[in-house]
Amino acid sequence: PTMAHSKALLVLENFIGGKFVPCSSYIDSYNPSTGDVYCRVPDSGKEEVEAAVKAAKDAFPIWSSKTPLERSQILNKLADLIERDLEAFAQAESKDQGKTITFARTVDIPRAAHNFRFFASSILHHVTECTEMPSMGCVHYTSRAPVGVAGLISPWNLPLYLLTWKIAPAIACGNTVVAKPSEMTSVTAWMMCKLLEKAGVPPGVVNVVFGTGAKAGEALVCHPDVPLISFTGSTLTAQRITERSAPHCKRLSLELGGKNPAIIFDDADLSQCIPTTVRSSFANQGEICLCTSRIFVQRGIYSEFLKRFVAEAKKWKTGNPSDPSTDVGALISKEHLEKVRNYVKKAQAEGARVLCGEGVDPLALPPGNQKGYFMLPTVIVEVKDESCCMQEEIFGPVTCVVAFDTEEEVIQRANGVKYGLAATVWSSNVGRVHRVAHRLQSGLVWTNCWLVRDLNLPFGGMKASGIGREGAKDSYEFFTEVKTITIKH
Ligand code: NAD
């Protein structure tokens, strides 16, 4: 960048031991809705990770010895501060990620605050187990203790939302953390660091190291003093992390990709199903691990469904993310946009038809967004189950619609991918809903709704979608070490 250009750039710093520290090199971060470089992110490596792990280790004795109530009060204060600054966080998330301001205001940032509030509360209510063995004169009980320094690695699609979903339980349980957000979306994590001291989080409890996966991420994964790694991202990266952490026998939590089916039976209430399935396909530009990308519709209602679904998808307005009436913002990067477009091209080359969106409808963008990474909601039909569009995670505003005949057939086809994260089932037959839900290979099944979450309950995927679960009890168990103690009286 030119001097005049670089002056205007936002420059982030690592947050280590309660202080912002500059880095020796930086990487560019783009505004996806304009294509401009607007921010520089530390390109951290081993040295920075080493300093952060040391700070986290030093902070552990004091933080882990605080009572759950003391930690709870601090987490609640942090939630208050994020809520106080909600608008600034939402603006930053939208600019950094490309998502619409409306989504950032109503989903990302409120949930980030809620993550702290939720674990501030749930940490107060765990009970441990106890059993009696009268014949031996013994009672057994379990106790749980924080583990140490947790390494937290998060993706770019829901930046602060997913990072806080890890930080909150980790520190609520008494661990200290070194977090590494995605190099493409680091700004809101940096903004959160500015609130930690005021919230009462002692220095070193939360450290944030910015940079790429290959450098900063791997340094964290390979660090011998980080016994826990909680990762959300792609299946490919998870394989690499598993390999790199294996020599240290680290405890891993892996939240990975999906290729989520929606199964729509002919007795479904289409007035509910259609708008929800459009949302589950295209919300956040289709960049949510839970987004629907394979829609199976029972043959009797296939044409009607398709007509209404496409009409509804076409209503979604694509463009400037800071316009509150926009439904679809920009995709994360130029490379990602290319990748998503290529899936559509491949499908067409295989003989599939694009009913709306990419290459079919005109995309009119305001003058300031001409170089942004935009794509219209795209619906593909006449696509085979073996096609890469039906097998691989696209992670963009693209969904495939296919017909099916029987319950048995659709269960087999829905399960016929390597992933198993989330599924939706639409039917007014309660018996069928239960039967199908039980047989789907999917960590989450939503029937007659989508993305209705109770954070108390387990969240996570089967098969290539992950290992482990997150939630009130599951995250507590992941972020603590259990011990069984036997007392003879
Ligand atoms: P990604 O795997 O490319 O990156 C995720 C994070 O890992 C980033 O911070 C990245 O810098 C880091 N990383 C990359 N290589 C690394 C390495 N070798 N060692 C350590 N860290 C490394 O994923 P992404 O493209 O940022 O995110 C999109 C993916 O995340 C999609 O597959 C999506 O389904 C998945 N996702 C899953 C969930 C879930 O809860 N299951 C939620 C959101 C996103």
Boltz pocket constraint, residues with backbone or C-beta under 6 A from the ligand:
constraints:
  - pocket:
      binder: B
      contacts: [[A, 153], [A, 154], [A, 155], [A, 156], [A, 157], [A, 158], [A, 162], [A, 180], [A, 181], [A, 182], [A, 183], [A, 211], [A, 212], [A, 213], [A, 214], [A, 216], [A, 217], [A, 218], [A, 221], [A, 232], [A, 233], [A, 234], [A, 235], [A, 236], [A, 237], [A, 238], [A, 240], [A, 241], [A, 255], [A, 256], [A, 257], [A, 258], [A, 288], [A, 289], [A, 393], [A, 395], [A, 421], [A, 460], [A, 461], [A, 465], [A, 466]]
      max_distance: 6.0
